[in-house]
Amino acid sequence: MPVSLICIVVVSLLTAAPSKEIQDMVDEVRVPSGKAILASHH
């Protein structure tokens, strides 16, 4: 378990940050839109 945490940190420090376009796309995907499906079942 500690080895995987160290690997995550090392890889994140060695890789470049995503471009602004990619960050905007991820933010767009995270924002929910449309009707909530689960709300009608409760």
C-alpha positions in Angstrom: 0.0 0.0 0.0 2.7 2.6 0.9 4.6 1.7 -2.4 1.5 2.6 -4.5 1.2 5.9 -2.7 4.8 6.7 -3.4 4.3 5.7 -7.1 1.3 8.0 -7.4 3.3 11.0 -6.0 6.3 10.3 -8.2 4.3 10.0 -11.3 2.3 13.1 -10.6 5.5 15.1 -10.0 7.1 13.8 -13.2 4.2 14.3 -15.6 3.1 17.6 -17.1 -0.1 19.3 -16.1 -3.0 18.9 -18.6 -3.7 21.8 -21.0 -6.3 24.4 -20.2 -8.5 22.8 -22.9 -8.4 19.4 -21.2 -9.1 21.0 -17.8 -12.1 22.8 -19.2 -13.4 19.5 -20.7 -13.1 17.7 -17.4 -14.9 20.6 -15.6 -17.7 20.4 -18.2 -18.1 16.7 -17.7 -18.2 17.1 -13.9 -21.2 19.5 -14.0 -24.4 17.6 -14.0 -27.1 18.6 -16.5 -30.5 17.4 -17.3 -33.1 15.6 -15.2 -32.1 13.6 -12.1 -32.9 10.0 -12.7 -32.5 8.7 -9.1 -34.6 11.6 -7.6 -37.8 10.1 -9.0 -37.2 6.7 -7.4 -37.0 7.9 -3.8 
